[in-house]
Amino acid sequence: MDQDNEPQPLSDESCLSFEITAIENGSENNDTCLNSEAICQAREELEKWQMDILKLEKENSDLICRKLDAEDERKRATNQLCKLNSEWDNYKDEFLKEVKSCQEMLREKNQKYIKLKGQVVELENDLQRKQDLCDSLCTKFRINLKLPEKNIKFIKSEQSVPVDQESDEFLNIKCIYTILPKMSVVLQNGQTLITFEDEQVASRILKIAKHQIDLQSEKIQVKAQSIPSDTMQQFEIHLNISMKKISVSKIPNNLPEQMRDKLEISFSKSSLGGGEVESIEYPTSSGTAIITFVEKRVAQRIAEQKKYPLIINGKTTCWLKVEPVMGSYLKKFQIFNGVSKRSVLLSDIKSTMEEEEMQDKLKIHFQKPSKQGGEVEDIKYVPKDKHLLVHFEEDSAEK
C-alpha cells in the first residue's frame, strides 16, 4: 500500500456488496449456510473497524491542523525575530553613534577644562602680581591713620538761626583727609641703613668714599652712599556728606510710572527708619534715585542700614541698596622728591657675622668722632640671603 495515500472511509454500499458477495460465494462453495449469528458478529466487527478508521482519520486531521498552526506560529516567530534583530542592529548603530558623540564631547570638555585651568593659573598669577603691586602702592601711598592731638582755642561766636533758615553748609558733614607721603626702599643682603641724629654727621660720612671697619676677627671695607630719592605726593581730600540726601540703587523697572510714588511711600514710613520726603530725583531708565528728606539725620539713619525694603502691591518686598550722597575733591596737591639727609646706606658688607653683632660693631664704629661719626639714632643690617623693606616719612627734625 502507498503510504502517501491517506485511507478513505468505506461507504455503506461497499459493506452491503461485501456481505452479498460473501453470502453468494459461500452458497456456491459450501453446502451449509452461515447462521445469522456469524453474520451479525462479522457485521459488528466491521462496524468496530469502521469506527477505529474514523477515529484515526479525525486524529490525522487534528495533527494536520496542528502542524499547519505550528508552521504559522513558526513563521510569525521567525518574522518577529527578524524584526527584533533589525531593531537591535538599529539600536546598536545609534548607541555606537551616541557613544562616539559622547566621547568627542568629553574630549572637547577635557580640552576646554585644560584650557580654562591654564587661564585660571594665568589669572591667579596676574592677580598675585596685581596684589603685590597693590601692596607696594599701598605701602608707597600709605595713609596716616594716626590722629594727632592739637590744641584748639575759641575765636568767635555767631548768632544761631532757625533750622529752616540754615544755609547749605549746615546740611553737609565735611571731612578733610590729609594724605601723607611715605617712601620705601628695599635693602638687599650685605646692606645697612644708618640714621644719625644730626644731618651734618651723615654729610661727613658721605664725603668718605670707603670706610674701613675693624671687626676684630677681620677688617672690611664698606661703601657709603645717600638714599635714592623718589617722587612723592601729598594732598588733601575734602569730603562732603549730605545730611538730607541718600542715593538709592537696584530699583526694579517693572513699574516705571508708579515707582516714584512707591519710593515716596516706602521711605516715608517711620517704622522702617524713614521720614517725610521732600523730593525724589528718579530717571526711570537708570534704576537709581536721589531722595531728599525734609528733616536732617533721616538720611544718615537710613544710610547706616545699607539696605531698605521697597513694598510693591502690598505683598512683594524688594530690597534696595542705600548709600549716603557724597561729594569729594582734592586740594593742596604737591609733588616733590623725598630726600633723607640724616640717613646713610652702607653696601658691600661681606661678612658671616650674626646680624645683632654686626649692627653693634657698625654702630660703635660710626659713633666715633675720630671716624667722622656721631650719635646713631637707628641702624638696620640685612644679613646674607635676606632682604628688607624700609619706609621713610616726612622728617620733622629736618624742618
Disulfide bonds with the S-S distance in Angstrom:
none
